[in-house]
């Protein structure tokens, strides 16, 4: 029916577009922390951490190391919660579906924006729960939007990576708030406006997303959302008698012909362990860079606030490019779609083979980014910013896309959440690293950066392992066909 097809196409286009806007403008705002810190410092947050100190030449200076440590701790806890709460969020998403997960995410996000908006220098402590709530709510926005890739078949990985890139680019939201603050807008008015935007998130939840989840492979004529005030759903026994053009098919009704791996089997696989280590090492490198960017620029600019502001703005502007960088990773993973597969090779094996180049390029980017971040030369940081956003876009988009092709779709939320949660444990090391730099290393991060660069080299083991796995399967098929 042409009318039904046009309605489905329009709804899917709106779902994709509004999901992209949601990820781009809201979901990953926490990672624009460097811009927000600039505002918070000017408003006197944690100012008790600044004390008068005397240098060796008897000059009186204001030592704000304690203030920087408090801000670093806020970001460390928020980034930990951003990942750790992904595990319960994944279980919530898998067991209760999209609507419940998004309502919880909207509640957390709104709570976080209101707490920042009604905080002040005397209530600096409110930043701890506020940023953690923003992070957890943003992750639920991303997680419930990534399933939109299932609506577009052969472009599935491209859309997953695009949404992750938009998640990264949303860190520029705090740059916008910084510019508005410099133009005279208060921090409170900006964050109260963000909380009011929750109405838009509720609209998407009820009208442009399914109550449960979007299945993969997509049934013919699949529809979702609210039509004429009611969501069309269908039980298993009705699928043989009703037209497929008017049903919302639950995710667990898949068309796979072979038994899928159990959740426990997925956890025991070497791909899960290697993916966890691959993500954790690179994520720690990024978190430490973002969390220490402000004090690093303070050191390289000799405390010049104009120069610091210029570089903070440049960093935030480059974050906008994440949405442009990420789809290239998806295109790398989807480049085989539409081509004839080798005889005997399953679609999952083809997807795994296509992921090798993506994993390798991401690891290589991290090594180069880490090298640039280790060199204390101020103009070089422009290149570091570009490499950081490129690598971060590839990292999170590639992580989600790899999990979606390497493991059964029914476990995606749990596995994605578990990997993100376990990687959060390693990300906590950013705070002791920061304390090590400010303490025994006397503000010089060179040795810590060298260590992280060496660890980044170890991430190349993962793409090598996937490559050898694909070669072994190809050899087995060759032997079977010859016999």
N, C-alpha and C positions, 0 to 999 in steps of 0.2 A: 504494500500500500504506500503510494508516494507521500501522502500526508503524514503517515506515521514515521516514515524514514526521515522526512524533513524535520519533524519534531525531535526525533532522536538525535539527529546531527546537530541541531541547534542547541539542544540541552548539553550534549557532550562538549561542544565548542565553548559554551558558557561555563561549564564545570572546569574545563582546562584553563580558560582565561582568568576566571576569578580565583582559581587555585594558585595560579602563577602570581597574581597580584597579592594574594594573602601571604605567600611565602616571601615575596619580594619586599613587602612593606612592613611585615610584622614579625615573622617567625624567629629569625635569628638576630634580633636587635641586640641581644646581650653581647655579641662579639664586636659591637662598635664601642666597647668599653673605654678605649683610649680617648674617644671624643667626649664621653660622659664624664670621665675623670677630670678632664680639663674644666668642665662646668662645675663639678663638685668641689674642686680645689678653690675655684674663684668664689664659691658660695660659703667656704669655710668648713666643709665637712672634714671631720677628724683633725681639725686644726690643733687640737691639744697634742698631737704627735710632733709638732714643730717646736723646737727649742733653740734657744740661743747657744751658739758654740763658738769657741775661740780656735782659730787656725794657728799653725806653727809660727806665722809672722805676726801674731797678736791681733789679727783682724777679726772683728765680730761678724759672724754669719748666722743665718737662720738655717738650722739643720732640720729638714723635714723627712728624714729617713723613717721615723716612726709613722708618719702619715702615709708614706708610700707603702709601708708594710701592711697597714690596715686596708688600703685599697687593693693591694695584691691578695690579701686574705679573702676579701669580698669576692673577687673574681675567681680565686681558686675554688671556694665553696660553691659558687654559682656554676662554674664549668663542671665541677664534680657532680652536682645535682642534675645538670643538663644531661649528663650521660647516665648516671646511676638510676635516675627515675625513669629512664627509657625502658628498663626491664619491667617494672609493674605497669607502665603504660602499654608496653607490647602485649602483656597478658590481658590487660583491660580491653585492648583493641581486638585481639583474637577471640576472646570469649564473649564480649558484649557488643561488639560491632562499632560502626563509625559514630553513630549518634551519641552513645554514652561516652565514648572516648573524647569526642569533640566538646561536649558539654562540660566535662571535667577540665579539659584544656582551656576553654574559654573562661571558666571560673578562676583558674590559677593565673591566667594572663591578666585578667581584669583586676584581680587582687594585687598582683605585682605592680601594675601601673598606678593604682591608687596609693599604694604604700610609698612609692617613690614620689608621687605628686604631693603627698601630705607630710613628707619628711622634711627636716631642716637640719642645720648644723648641730643643734642640740639633740636631735634624734637621729644622728648618723647611723646608729645601730640598726635602724630599720632597713638599711641597704642590704643587710645580710638575707633576711627572708624575702625582700622585694625582688632582688636579682635572681634568687633561686626560683621563685614563683614564675617570673618572666621566662626563665630558661626552660622550666618543665612544661609550661603552657605552649611555648614555641615549638618544642619537640613534638608535642601531640598534633599541632597544626601540620607539621611536615609529615609525620607518620601517616596521618589520615589522608593526606593529599597525594602521597607517592603511589597509592593504588590507582590513581587516575590513569597512569601509564597502561594499565590493563585494558582500557577502553580503546587503545590505539595500536594494538597488535604488534606489527613489525617495527614500530617506533617506541616500543615500551621502554627500553633502556635509555633512549635519548630523553624521554620525558622525565624519567626518574632522576637522571643526572641534571636536567634543566631545573627541576624543582629544588634539588640540593644546591645548585648554583644560585638560585634565587634566594634560598635560605641564607647563604653566605653574604649575598649582596645586601640583604636587609640590615646588615650591620651599619650601613650608611644612614639608617634612620636616626641614629644618635648624632651624626654629623649635621643632619637637618635641624635637629633640636639645638645643637651647639650654635649654628648660624642664627636660628631664631632667638636664642638666648642673648647673643651678641647684639641682635637688633632690638632688644628690649622686652621680649616675651619672657615670662617667668617659667621656671621649671615646672611649677605646679600646673599652669594652664596647658602646657604641652602634654603632660602625662594624663591629665584629666580628659583631654581630647582623645588620647589613645584609648583610654578606658571606654569612652563613648562609642568607639569604633567596634566594640563587641557586638553591637546590633548587626553589623555586616556579617560577622562570623556566624551569628545565629541564623541569619537568612540562608547562608550557604549550607549550613548543617541540615536544615529542614527541607530546602527546595532543590538543592543542586548536588546532593550526595545521597548514597543509599543508607538505609537504616542499618543494614548489616555491613557487607563488604563487596567490592567489585571482584567477580571471579576471573580467573585466568585458566584456561582459554575462555573467551567470552561467548556465551550462548547466542544463537541467532535471535535478533530482535530484542535483546536484553534492554530493559528500561529500569528506572529507579527514581527516587525522589517522590515528592507529593504531587499527585494529579487529582484535580477536583477535590482537594482537601484530604485525600486518602493516599497512603502509600500502597502500591500494588505489590503484594507478596504472594508466594505460591508454595504450597507444601509439596513434598516429594511425590505423593500419590496423585496430585493434580497435574503434574507435568505431562502425563501421557494423554490427557483429555483436553487441556486448554491450549489455546494458541500461544506459541512462544513469544509472539510480538507484544504481549501485555503483561509479562511477568518480571518480577525481580528475583533472579535466581541466587540463592545463597551460595556463599563461597565454597562450602563443603561439598557441593554437588559438582565435582569436577569430572572431566571426561577422560582422565588418565586410565590407561588400560593395565598398567602394571602397579603392584603395591608400592606405596611411597615409603620412604624411610620414616621411622619413628623419630620423635623429638630426641630421645636418648641416643639413637644411632647418629643423628646429626651432631650432637655434642661430642661424641667420641671420634668423629672424623678428623683427620689431620688438617683438612681445609678450614675447619672451624678454628682450630688452634692457631694455624698460621695467619688466618685472616685477623684474628684477635691481636696477635703480636704486631702484624703489619699496621693495623690501625692505631694501636696504642702508642707505638714509638713515634709515629709521625704526628699524632695528635698532641703528645707531650711537647714536641718541638714547636708546634703552632701556639699552644696555650702559653708556654713560657715566653714566646716572642710577644704575643699580644699583652700579656700581663705585665711585662717589663718594658714595654715600648716607651711609656711616658718617662720613667727615670733614665732609660737609655738615651733618649733624645735630650733630656736635661743635661746629661753628662757630655754628649757630643757637641751640644750648642753652648756649653759653658753657662747654662741657665738662662739663655736669652728667650724670654716668653714669646716674642714675635716669631722667632725661628721655630720654636717648639710648636706653636699654633699652626704655622705654615706646613710643617711636616705631618702633624696630626691630620690636617685637612687633606693633604695629599694621600695619606694612608687610607682615610675614610673614602675618598673618591675612587681609589683603585678597587675598593671592596665592591663598588657598583658593577665592576667588570666580571664578577663571579658568575652572573647569570649569562654572560656571553661566552665565558670559558668552558663552563660545565658541559654544554651540549656536545662539544667536540669529543669529550670522553664517551658520551652515549653513542655518538655516531661511530666511534671506533668499535664499540661493542655490538652495534646493530649493523655493521657493514656487510655481514654475510646474509642478512635477511633478503629473501626473494631469490637467492641463488640456489642452485641445485646442490644438495648435500652429497658427500661421498657415500657410496653404497654401504648400508649397514650402520651409518652414523645417526644417532638420535639427535633430536633438536637440542637437548640439554648438553650433549657432548660438543655440538657445534658452538653453542653459546659459551661454554667453558673455554674452548679453543680461542674464541674471539676475545675473551677477557684477558688473555696473557699479555697482549700489547698494552692494554689499559693499565694493568697492575705494574708492569715494568716502567712505563713512562711516569706514573705517579711516584714510584720510589726514586727514580732518577731526578725528578723535579725537586723532591724533598732534600736530596743530597746537595744539589746546587744552591737551593734556597738557604740551607743551613750554613753552607760555606760563606755566602754573601753576608748573612746575618752575623757571622763571626768576625768580620773585618770592620774595625772601628773607624770607618771613613764615612763622614756624613753624607756627601752626595751619592754614594753607592746605595744608600738606603732607599732611594727611589726605585732602583732595580730590585732590591730586596722586597719592597712592597708588591711589585708586579709578580715576582716569583711566588710570593706568599699566597696571593689570591688565586693564582693559577693552580698551585699545588693543592690548596685547600678545596677548591672547586672539584678537582679531580678526585681528591681523597674521599670526601663524603658521598659524592655521587657514585663513584666507583665502588665504594663499600656497600651501599644499598643495592646497586645493580648486581654485584657479584653474589650477594646473599640471595637475591631473587632468582638467579639462574643456577646456583650451585645446590640449593636446598628446596624442598617442597614448599609451594606457596602457602599451604595451610599453617606452616610454622614460621612464616616470615616475621610477623610481629614479635613473637617470642625470641627468635634468634637475633633479630636486629636489636631488640631491647637488651638481650643478654650480652651481646658483644659490646654495645655502647656502655652498659653498666660496668662490665669488667674492665673496659679500657679506662673508665673513670678512676679506678683504683690507682693505676699508674699515673694518671694526670695529676693526682694529689702531690706528686713529687715536685711539681713546679714551685710550691711554696718553700720547701727546704732548699731547693736550688736558688730561689730568690734570696733566702736568708744566708746561704753560703756565699753568694756574690757580695751581698752587703756587709757580711761579717769578715770571715777569714780572708776572702779574696779582695777585700778593700775596694769594692765597687767595680772590679774588673771581671767581666763574664767570659773572658777568653777560654779558660780551661773547661768551663761548663759547656760552652758552645762547641768546642772540639770533641768533647765526649758525646754530645748529642749528634754531631755529624757522623761519628764512627758508628753509633747505633743506627743511624739512618741507612747506612750501607747494608746493614743486616736485613733490612726489609726486602732486599732483592731476592732473598731466599724464596719468598712466597711465589712470585711469578715463575721462578725456575721450577718450583715444585709442580705448579699447574701445567707448565709446558711439558715436563717429563711425564705427567699423568696422561696428557692427551696423546703424546707420542706412543706410550705403552698401549693405550686403547687402539690406536691406529695399527700398531704392529699385530695386535691380537686379531683384529678384523682381517688383516692381510693374510695371516696364517689360516684363519677359518675359511676364507674364500678360496685359497689355493688348495685346501684339503677337500 
